[in-house]
Amino acid sequence: MTESWTMRPVIRRATADDAGQVAELIATAFSGLRSVHYLVPVRRDRHRVMTANIRILVDHAVEHGEIHLIDDGPAVAVWFPGTAPLPEPPDYDRRLVAATGPWIERFRALDALLAANHPAEPYHYLAFLAVHPGRQGQGLGSALLRHHHARLGGVPAYLEASDPRNRDLYARHGYQAREPFALPDGTLYWPMLRPADGN
């Protein structure tokens, strides 16, 4: 039974009640990324700051996007439709300052880079795909990708890969890497677009 569940996980749409769990999961899964170490260089502050920052976008996705959660919570995908203009998260700058404190300018720099590299054409945006470190390598991230790709209806999908391992996973699902961009410390992100036909 466990093997069957692992092969075909139950995916549900998360609600506002799940937002804290989702933000915590993403911060935990991303804790080893070089970009996260740049954004919050003080280790003791890193998880708290990243969870608070991610929570802003998770709350926004509850209202304006879709959050797909593996049922018992080890993996999540956070999507926004880029097919029409989206409002900014309410009170974004105040919340960002409160979340990131002395590291605010690093987060603002990342926000500017992300915005500058988004495609001009309509697309669905994968803001986060996260799998708990203890559950990685079980196909949960791929299951979440397939789940949303089946519902795209001929619309491209876009994301930024934050390390080569993630980039290679997305490439296997039809995403094509664009010119990378770098944080001020040289950490690379790879913008990736999955064409409307998935090829």
N, C-alpha and C positions, 0 to 999 in steps of 0.2 A: 504494500500500500504506500509506503514512504517513497519507494522508487517511482511509482506511478505519479504521485504528487509532484515529485521533483521534475519529471519529464513534462507534466502539464499543470503548471501552477495556476491557482485561482487568482485572477486579477480583478480588482474592483476599483471603482472610482472613489478617491478619498474625499472627505468632507472637511469642514472647518474643525470638527472634533479631532481630526487626525493631524492638524497642521504642526503642532508641537513635536509629535513623533516623527513626522516627515523631515522637518528641519534638523532634528537631532541625528537622524539616520544619514542625511546628506553630509552634515559636518563630520560625522564619524568616518564615512566612506572616503571623504576627500582629505582626511587629515595628513596623509603622506605626500600629497601633491606638492611639487616645488612652488607652484603659484600660491598655494595657501601659506607656505612658509614665508614667501615674500610679503603677502598681504598682512600677515600678523607674525612678525619676527619673534615675538616673545612667546615661548612655548606655553607657559602657564595660562596665558590669556587666549590662546588660539581657538580652542574648542568653543569657549563661551562667545567670543566675538563672531566666529563664523556661524554658529547656530543662530545668533540674533540677526546677523545680516541676511542669511538664507531665509529666515522666517518672514522677512518683508516680502520676498518674491513668492514664497509659498502661500501666504495669505492672499496675495494678489491673484495667484493662479486659481485659488478656490472660487474667486468671483469671475475671473476673466479668461481662465484657461481650463486645463484638465490635468488632474493628478491621478496617475494609475499606480496602485499599490498592490504588491503581492500580499495576499490576504493576511498572513500573520506578521507582515511588516519587515522582511529582510531586504526588500528592493523596491525602488520607486522611480517613476519617470514623471517629470513636470513639463508640460507642454503649454505653449501659447499659440493661438492662431495669429499668423502674420498676414492674414488675408484682408484685414481692415485695420485702420489705426487703433492702437490700444491706448487707453489713458495711462498716465503714470501712476504708480502706487500712491494712494492717499498719503499726504504729509511725508513724502519720500525723503526729502533732504533732512528734515528733523529726525526721522527714524534712523536714517543712515548715520548721522552724527552720533545719536544715542547708542547705536549698535557698535560702531567701530572706533569711537573715541580718538586717540592719538594717531590712529592709522587711517583716518578719513581720506586723506589725499591719495593714498594708495588705492583705495576702493574707487574713488572718483576717476582716477586714471584708467583703471580697468573698465569702468562703465563707459568712458569715452571711447576706448579702443573697441569694445564690443559693439557699440552703436555704429561706429565708423565702418565696420566690416560686414554689417548685415546686408543681405541681398536687396536689390531694388524691386524685384518681382515678388508677387504674393508667395507665401510659404508658411509651413507650420514650424515653429521654433521649439526645439528641445533644449530647455534651459538647464535641466539637470537629469542625469541618469545615474543612480547610485545603488550600489549593492553592498550590504554589510560585509566587512572584511572576512568574517567567518563563513560567509555563504558565497563568496566569489568563486568563479569557475564552474558553477552548476547550471549555467544557461539562463539564469533569471533575467539578466540584462537583455539578452537576445529575445527572450519571450516578451518582455515589455516593448521592445522595438517592433517586433512582428505585430503585436496587438494594435499599436497605433498606426503602423504602416498600412494595415488592412482597411483602415478607416479614412485614409487621406483623400480618396476620391479624385485622384489625378492632380493633387497639389504637391509641389516639391516640399521637402523637409530640410531644415538647416540646423546646424549646431556648431559649437566650438569644442574641439577635442583638446584636452589640457595635458595629455602626455602621449607618447608613441604607442603604448599598449592600447589605450582607448581609441586612438586614431585607427589602429589596425582592426579593432572590433567593428567600428563604424564602416570601414571600407568593405568588410565582408557583408555588410547589409546594404551596399549600394551607394554609400556616401563617397563623394569625390572631393579630395582635398584641394583647397585653394591656397593662395600665397599666405604663408604663416605671418603672424604679427607677434610682437614681443612686448612684454612688460619692461619697465625701465631697467630691471636687473638682467634682462636678456632671456627670461623665461618665455618659451614659445607657446602660442596657441595656434591650432590649425582650424580655420574655418572650413566647414565641410557641407556640401550641398548634395542631397539625394534628388536626382531629377524626377519629374512627375511620373515617368514610366518605371522608376526604380532601377534603371540601368545606368 
